[in-house]
Amino acid sequence: MKDIVVFSDRAYVSLLTETHEKMTTETGGVFLGHRKRGFWYVIESIDPGPRSVFSPAYFEYDQDYINHLINKVARLYREPLDLIGLWHRHPGSFSSFSSTDDGTNTDYAKLHADGAISALVNIDPTYRLGVYRVSMPLRYDAVEHAIGDKHIPPGLLKYRPADELLARINHTDGASHRNGLISSICKAASGLVASAYGRNGAIEGSPVPDSRPAFSFSGILSSKLQSCRQARVSVDALRSAANAQPDTDSIELILEAMNSDIETLDACGIDCTMRATEDGGFEFGETVSGTVGDAPVRPVFYCRDRKVYLTYNGAAYEYKQGLFRRFMKEAAEVR
């Protein structure tokens, strides 16, 4: 199946608005959305920023502004948006990518195994939009595009639930939110047994054992990761991306993704720590004390392209909310 790019009503109007406001110069923006089995859903189009360089034949993004706005806008949605591409206007009828464009498009295509999309706007004399998929090694393939929310799965357009956000606001204040989450995984612990069998001795109908064996969350994590599908990105690529473009919001993104697991571990009395690593990651690990047979597993988390990855033993895995809770529940059911 050929790729197709679908613009939401909002994203398309944003692109047109930016074009209209810069009729005498080049301009552009970046696309936030989703890649879904050959469909590229552009949910948001971010403007280039107030400190961009605009001229009739040259354009340069305000990168600090874009990075800031990407992080803010992506979090508005129930399913967080990814950075999937960019667009810019070319003068007159020039509808090919320049050598400067090649460099920029290469940077974006390298962010994901599926590459990126790049669009060109021309006004010659009327508006024209050309959309391309950029893949590595550098290659451009023209793709069809459609416009309108009616072509997008409704779930991708849903905002984060207001009641969920209100609950967080009412139970945390902005300044202490991060510290509270971090401290919640560092409390004194008694091991994984309570989490596996529940505070009352059982989990979802599992029989209560006569004697609970001592085992650790680290042992379960190490075992379960071996059966998980590895991500389509290497550990080295994650480290390089973190070093090349440090993300000041990485800790918030990682902790937000891990929130439900952190709460589960805390409620079960699992003693864990988290620390920033020199290469831009965040190491998470159980403080093993008094358990039998398992050395502590200390996976390192990274953010890339608005996704959270867990790395361990030379492999990378895409981290999904509730992963640790699922591992623990499966281990309890086996026992």
PyMOL commands that set and color helices and strands:
alter all, ss='L'
color gray80, all
select helices_A, chain A and resi 9-21+63-74+99-109+149-151+154-157+162-171+174-184+193-197+217-225+235-244+250-267+323-334
alter helices_A, ss='H'
color red, helices_A
select strands_A, chain A and resi 4-7+28-36+39-46+53-54+59-60+82-89+116-123+127-135+139-142+144-147+272-276+282-286+300-304+307-312+315-318
alter strands_A, ss='S'
color yellow, strands_A
deselect
rebuild
show_as cartoon
